[in-house]
Amino acid sequence: MDLCDLASPGAVFELRVKPRARHAGLWRDAAGQLHVAVTSAPEKGRANEEVRRILAKALGVAPTRLLLECGSKSRVKRFRLA
């Protein structure tokens, strides 16, 4: 999924995460909510880092530009593009 048109500084992305999925991926549901499936387990921040990498790739930016604002221990996460 290509989200390059949304990559502007200060943009906020709210995602629903599915850890331990068979395949990693990013998609939107019918309501427009972003969903991310990651193969990593939600242990020691591994799933958060995988979400960061997948979202950064879709936005066409470096993963270090995405800051996790809230949801580090939740399935609903909010990232801000620096």
PLY file of the C-alpha trace (Angstrom):
ply
format ascii 1.0
element vertex 82
property float x
property float y
property float z
element edge 81
property int vertex1
property int vertex2
end_header
0.00 0.00 0.00
1.38 3.39 -0.98
0.79 6.27 1.45
3.38 8.69 0.03
0.72 11.37 -0.52
0.14 11.48 3.28
3.83 11.93 4.16
3.89 15.50 5.41
5.74 16.62 8.57
3.48 16.56 11.60
1.04 14.04 10.10
-0.49 11.63 12.62
-1.30 8.00 11.82
-3.51 5.86 14.03
-3.18 2.14 13.38
-4.69 -1.07 14.64
-2.02 -3.77 14.97
-2.31 -7.53 14.71
0.80 -9.18 16.20
1.96 -12.72 15.41
0.27 -12.71 12.00
1.25 -15.23 9.33
2.05 -12.47 6.84
3.03 -8.85 7.41
0.97 -6.20 5.66
-0.74 -2.83 5.74
-4.33 -2.12 4.62
-7.36 0.11 5.16
-10.75 -1.20 6.19
-14.08 0.02 4.80
-14.17 2.85 7.38
-10.71 4.08 6.35
-8.90 2.84 9.50
-5.31 1.69 8.91
-4.45 -1.85 9.98
-1.02 -3.45 10.21
-0.27 -7.15 10.57
3.19 -8.02 11.89
4.85 -11.40 12.29
6.70 -10.36 15.46
5.47 -11.12 18.94
4.60 -8.12 21.14
7.68 -8.61 23.31
10.42 -6.08 24.11
9.16 -3.65 21.45
9.76 -6.01 18.52
6.25 -5.63 17.11
6.40 -1.83 17.51
9.62 -1.69 15.51
8.16 -3.87 12.78
5.08 -1.60 12.61
7.42 1.42 12.36
9.35 -0.20 9.46
6.19 -1.18 7.55
4.59 2.25 7.95
7.82 4.04 6.99
8.13 1.95 3.83
4.53 2.75 2.83
5.13 6.47 3.44
8.50 6.47 1.68
10.37 7.90 4.68
13.06 6.69 7.06
11.76 4.72 10.06
13.57 7.11 12.41
11.22 9.91 11.31
8.21 8.11 12.83
7.67 8.72 16.53
5.40 6.47 18.56
3.18 8.91 20.47
0.96 6.47 22.33
0.02 2.82 22.38
3.37 1.19 23.05
1.60 -1.63 24.91
-1.70 -1.49 23.03
-2.97 -2.77 19.70
-4.05 0.76 18.76
-0.99 2.91 18.12
-0.46 6.51 17.11
2.65 7.59 15.17
3.67 11.14 14.27
5.86 11.93 11.27
8.70 14.25 12.26
0 1
1 2
2 3
3 4
4 5
5 6
6 7
7 8
8 9
9 10
10 11
11 12
12 13
13 14
14 15
15 16
16 17
17 18
18 19
19 20
20 21
21 22
22 23
23 24
24 25
25 26
26 27
27 28
28 29
29 30
30 31
31 32
32 33
33 34
34 35
35 36
36 37
37 38
38 39
39 40
40 41
41 42
42 43
43 44
44 45
45 46
46 47
47 48
48 49
49 50
50 51
51 52
52 53
53 54
54 55
55 56
56 57
57 58
58 59
59 60
60 61
61 62
62 63
63 64
64 65
65 66
66 67
67 68
68 69
69 70
70 71
71 72
72 73
73 74
74 75
75 76
76 77
77 78
78 79
79 80
80 81
